[in-house]
Amino acid sequence: MPPNTQGFVTHHDRDDNGVVFPPHSDDQRIRCAILGCGMMGQEHISYVMGYSKDVRINFLCDPHEPSLSKARQIMDKFHSTSSNGARFLEPHNPMAFNSQDELLQHAADIDLLVIASPNYLHTPTLMQWGKHDLTILVEKPVAVSQEQIDDLRQLSADPAFAARIWVAMEYRFIPAIAKLVSLIPAVGEIKMVTIRENRYPFLHKIGKWNRDSKKTGDTLVEKCCHFFDLFRLITGEEANLSKVRALAQRGLNYGQEKDQFDEPIIDSAFVTMPFQDPKSMGASKQQTSSLSPDSASSASSVSSSSSSSSSSPETNWRKIIGCLELCMFAEGSRHQEEVIVTGTKVRGMRWIVPCD
C-alpha cells in the first residue's frame, strides 16, 4: 500500500524514528477502517496486519456477514501463537458494522479508510467521506460512469473537500514493473509499448456484481485500468483519447449469463492508442505530475472515436503507440501478463504474473 506521503504526513505527527502517527491516538498507531471485507478487502487486511506496529484496524464494515466473519478469521491468524508459544500480536477485536452509516458515526476516530467495496459504490462512498479530514485508499476503478466522474469533479471543487485520496494503482509498484521502468533509458527513444493479458475468467463474487457491466464499468475499466495506468507510467505521456481505437467481443466466455444481465461483459479486446506529451495537450503541471511512480493519485480513461487517425509524416514518426491485448478465457497461458517496450536501441520485456 504505497503511502500518500504528500498529504498524509503533513496532517500527522512523527516520532523520533520517522514513524507517522495521528496526534490523538492512544497508542500512536494509525487508526484504520476497512470498508468492504470481500476478496479485495481481505487482501488489504492481510497487508495492513503486516504493519501492525504502525497501523491498527479498529473498524470493519460489510453488509455481508460471512465476509465480516472471514475478515475476523484473517486477523485472528495474526493473533495466534507460534510453536514456541510466542504470541505474534496481542488479540484485538475491531468494531464491526453492516452499514456504512454506522461507520460514518466514527469518522473522527479514523485516520485511514480503505474502500474495497464493489466498483459502482466507490464514487458514492467518496461523496460521503470526502469532506472528512482523513486519508482514503480507494480500490480501482474510482468511477464506472460519466455521471460518477461528474460527481467526483464536483466533490473536488467543493471548498469543504478535506480528504486525501489515493487510488489503488499498485501495479506501478510490482518489482518486475519497477525493474522494467529502471531499464527504460537503455531502450532508447520509446516507439511502442505492448501490454498483453491472457488469463482465466473473472472470479465469482457476491451477487456476480463483477459480471455486470453497469456495476463494473465493463472489463476494460474494471480490470484494464491498471494497464492504461502503466502505459502512462512507462511512456511519461498521455494517450490521445480522440484517437483511441478498441475492438472487443462479448459473450465468448460469459454467454451463458446473457439472461442475467442486459449484455455479457467484454471478455476479449484489442485497444490501440497514440501517446503525446501532456503539455502539448494543454495539461497543467498538476495533471502531469500524476505520471510519476510516486504520485499520490492516478486515473485512467478508455474511449473510442471514429475520427481519422491519419497524421502527417513529419509528426507521425515522433509518436509512441501502444497496444493492449486482452483475453479472459486463456487459462493455459505461460505468462498471464506481459509488458513489452520497444525503443530505438533495444526491446525490453517483463512478465508480471508468471504461471507455473
N, C-alpha and C positions, 0 to 999 in steps of 0.2 A: 504494500500500500504506500506508494510514493507520497511524501508529505507535502502539504500545501504550505511550503515554508514561508513564502512571501506574506501571506495573510495570517496564517495560524500563529506563527511565532510572535508577531507583533502584538497579538491580543493575549498573550500568555507570558508567564514568568519562566525564568530558567534557574536551575540550581548551579552550584559551582562546577558541576561536570557537564553543563550544557543541556541537561535534560529539561524538556519543556513540560510544564505542568500548569493547570489552571490555578489562579490565585486563591480561590475559595474552597478548594478541595481538601477534605480532611486528611487524606493520606498522600496528597501531592501527586496523584496519578490522574491522567486524562480520563474523564468520565464519558463512557461510550454507550450509545444505544444502537441496537441492530433493529432496523425496521424492515421486516421481510425475512423470515427464517427458513425459506425453502432451500433449494440446492445452492444457489449463489450466496445466500445469507449464511449458510453453514460453512461455506468456504471462507468467508470473511471472519467468522467466529474462530475457526481454527487458526487463521493467520494472526488475528488480534491476540489470542491467548498465548501465542509465542512471544508476545511483547508485554507480558503481564506485569513486569516491573514498572512499566511506564503507562500502561493503559488498563483500565478496569471496565469490564462490561457490566453496567448497572441495570440495563433495561433490555428486554426482548419484546418484540411486538409482531404478531402474526394472527390473522383470523382463523388459521387452520391449526387446530390443537395438536395434531400429530407432528407438525413442523416445529412447534414450540417444544414438544417433548424430545424430538431429535436434537434440537439445539442444546437443550439441557444435558443430554447424554454426551454430546461432544465436549461441553465444558467440564463435565464430571470426569472425563478421561484425563484431563489435565490436573484434576484434584486427587487422582488415585495415588497409591504409594508404589515405590519401586520394590524390587526383590529384596533389597537390604533394609526395607522398612522406612526409607526416607520419603517424606512427602514432597511431591513436585510443587504443588501450590496449596495454599490454605483454602478450605472449602468456601465457596461463595455462591449464594443463590440470588441471581438478579430478579428484579421485579418483572413480571410477565403480563402482557396485555393482549387482548384480542382486537382492540380498537385503537386506531391512530389518535382519535380524540382523547383517549385516556392518556396516551403517551405525551401528547401536547401539553397536558397539565403539568408535566415535569420538565418542560423545555429549559427552565432556568437551572436545572440540575444536570444538563447535558452539555458537554464540550464538543463531542464528536458524534455526529449522526451518520450512520451507514444506511443508505437507502438501497435495498436489494429486493424490492417488490417487482411484480411484473411490469414490463416496459411501459404500458399505457398509463400506469399510475405514477411514473416518475415526475412528470410535469405537475399534476395536481398536488403531489406531495411537496414539491419545491414551492409551489404557490402558498402552501400553508406554513412552511418552515422558513421561507426566505427572509422574513422580517425579524427573525431571532438572531441574536449575536452568538453564533456558533459556527463550527466548521462542518461541512457536509461532504461526504464522499458518496456520489450517486452512481449507480450502475449505468452502463450504456444500454441503449441509446437514451439520451436525455429527453427526447421528444419523438413522437411517432406520426405527427401530422403537422400541416401548416398552421392549423389552429393552435396547437400546443406551442409551436415556435413563436407565434404572435404573443401568446400569454407570457412566455419567458422574457421576450423583449420588453413587454410592459412591466414585468416584475423588476428587471434590471434597471429600468429607468425610474423606478419609484424611489423617491428620497428616503423612504423607510427601509429599503433593502439593506440588510445588515449581514447576511450570511456570507461565508467564504466557501465557494463550491469548487470541487474538483471532480471531473467526470472520469470514470474508471477506464482509461485507455492504457491498460497495463502492458499491452504488447510492446510498447516502447521500451520497456524495462526487461524484457526477456533476454537472457545472456546472449543467445545466438544473434538477436537483432542488434544488441549493443555492440557485439563484435563486428557485425557487418557494417554498421554505421562508422565504426572506427577505421575501417578499411576503405571507406569511400574515396579518400584522397588518392589512393593508389589506382583507382578505376579510371582516373582522368575525368574528362568532361562527361557527365552522365547523359546518355542518349535514350535509354529505355529502362523501365522498371516493370518487371512482371511478377505478379503475386498469384500463386495457384493454391487453391484449397480443394482437395479431393478427399472427402471424408464420409463418415457414417451419417445416417439421418439424425435429425434433432432428437434429443432425449425426450421422454414423456414427462410432462409436468402437470401440475394440478389443473384439472379442467381443460387440459390441452390448449391453454392460452397461447403457447408458443407456436401453435399451428394456425392461429387466427391472424390474418394479415392486418386486421384493424387494430389488434391489440399489440402487435409487434412492430408495425411499420413495414412489414414483409421482410424477407430474408436478407436483402441487400442492405437494409438498415439494421435489422436485429443482429445479424452475425457479421456482416462485412464492414461495419463502421470501423472496426479495428484496422482493416486493411486500407481503407481510404485514409485513415489517420497515418498509417505507415508510409503511404505514398507521399504525404505532406512532409513527414519527418525526413525521409530519405532524400527527396529532391530539394527540400527547402523552399518549395514553391507551392502555389495553389492551383488546383485544376480549373481550367476554363470551363465553367459549368454550361455555357451555351453550346459547347462542342463535345460534351459527354455523349457517348453512344452506348446503349445497352441492348443486348439480345438475350432474352430469357425464356425459359419454359416452365410451365406449371403442370402439376399433376402426374409427372412421370413416376414419382415415388409416393406421393401423397394423394393419388387419385381416389383411393378408397375412402377418403374423408370428404369428398366433394359434397356429400349430402349433409354434412355437419356445419359447413361454412359456406359463405357466398361463393368463394372460389378457393381452390387449393393454393398453398403458398408456393413461391418460387423455389424450385429445387435444382436448377442449373442455369448458369448465365455466363456471358462474356460481357465485360464492361471495358470500354476503351476511353481514354481521356488525354488531352494535351495539357501540359503544365506551363505556367509562366510566372515570372517574378510578381509577387502580390503587389509590389509598389507600382508596377505598370498597370495594375488593375484598379488603382485608386485606394488600396487598403491602407489603413493607418498603421503607425508604428505599434500601437497596442494590439491590433489584429495580427500583425506579422509575428509578434513575439510568441504566439501560440505554436509556432513551428519548432521552437526549441524543445529538446527532450526533457528539459527541466520545467517545462511550462506547467502552470497550475490549472490550466483548463484546456480542453480540446473539444472540437466539434467537427462533425463530418456531414457531408451532404451528398445526395445522389440525385441527379436529374438527367433527363434526356431531352433532346431537341431535334427538330427536323431541319434546322438551318444548315446551310452549306458549311462544310469543314475545310474547304479549299483555302489556301493562302499562297502568297507569292513565294517564289523560290528563294528570294533574299531573306525572308523571315522564317520559312518552314524548317530550314536546317538547324536553326538555333533552338528549336523546341525540344523538350523532353516529352516522350509519350509513355503512357502507362497502360497496362492491360491486367485486368483481374479475371481469372478463370475460376468458376465455382461449380462443384458437383457435389450434391448432398446424398448421393447413393453410390459411393465408391469406397465401400468398406475395405477392399483389398489393397488399397494404395500403399506403396512402400513408405512414402512420406506424405503425411496429411497436408502439411502446409509448407510451401516453398516460397522464397523471395529471391529473385534474380535481378541483379543490377548490371547493366551493360554500359560501358563507357568507351572513350576513345582509346584507352590503353589496355583494358583487361575486362573480363567478365567475372563478376563475383556472385556466389550463390550461397545461401544458408537455408536450411530447412528448420522449421520451428518445432514441429512435433514429430520426431521420427517414430515410426511404428515398428515394434518388434515382431 
